Amino acid sequence: MWNEISEPWKIAFEEAWTAFRNGCTPIGGVLCRPDGTIMLRDHNRSAEKDTINRRISHAEANILRRTDTDSISDLHTCVLY
């Protein structure tokens, strides 16, 4: 079954596992270009001690904050897993 899952989903699950190991809600996220190229990956950091604002440190929010919108002209075509 694992072999049938697309690479972005595998990475999202790996990030979720990292979040779980760090005591956070196990959610991971991956931002991909339309061709499937992975641009960014992150996980929920709501329980990590180094996190500045734990309330908004969700996986998808972390990815979007790190996205360089100036250098990505086709952001509206990207996929967030």
FIVOMAR-740932 format. One record per residue (C-alpha): residue in three letters; y, x, z. Coordinates in steps of 0.2 Angstrom, whole numbers, padded with zeros to 4 digits, always signed. Layout:
! residues N
alaYXZ
...
***
This chain:
! residues 81
met+0000+0000+0000
trp+0012+0014+0004
asn+0010+0021-0013
glu+0016+0005-0021
ile+0033+0005-0012
ser+0047+0012-0021
glu+0055+0028-0016
pro+0071+0021-0009
trp+0061+0009+0002
lys+0050+0023+0008
ile+0066+0033+0013
ala+0073+0017+0022
phe+0058+0016+0032
glu+0058+0034+0037
glu+0076+0032+0042
ala+0071+0016+0052
trp+0058+0027+0061
thr+0071+0040+0065
ala+0082+0026+0073
phe+0067+0020+0083
arg+0063+0037+0089
asn+0081+0039+0095
gly+0080+0023+0105
cys+0089+0012+0092
thr+0085-0004+0083
pro+0074+0003+0069
ile+0084+0000+0053
gly+0087+0012+0039
gly+0097+0012+0024
val+0098+0020+0007
leu+0112+0020-0007
cys+0106+0022-0024
arg+0113+0024-0042
pro+0107+0011-0055
asp+0095+0024-0061
gly+0087+0026-0044
thr+0095+0042-0039
ile+0097+0042-0020
met+0115+0046-0015
leu+0115+0043+0004
arg+0103+0039+0017
asp+0106+0035+0036
his+0099+0025+0050
asn+0105+0014+0065
arg+0114+0025+0078
ser+0119+0011+0091
ala+0110+0020+0105
glu+0113+0038+0101
lys+0124+0046+0114
asp+0135+0056+0101
thr+0140+0040+0092
ile+0158+0036+0093
asn+0158+0018+0090
arg+0140+0011+0094
arg+0145-0007+0090
ile+0147-0003+0071
ser+0135+0011+0069
his+0123+0001+0059
ala+0113+0010+0045
glu+0123+0001+0031
ala+0140+0004+0039
asn+0136+0022+0041
ile+0132+0024+0023
leu+0147+0014+0017
arg+0159+0025+0028
arg+0151+0041+0021
thr+0153+0035+0003
asp+0166+0045-0007
thr+0173+0030-0017
asp+0185+0042-0026
ser+0171+0051-0035
ile+0159+0036-0038
ser+0166+0026-0053
asp+0151+0015-0054
leu+0150+0010-0035
his+0148-0009-0040
thr+0132-0005-0049
cys+0124+0004-0035
val+0111-0003-0024
leu+0110-0003-0005
tyr+0092-0004+0002
***
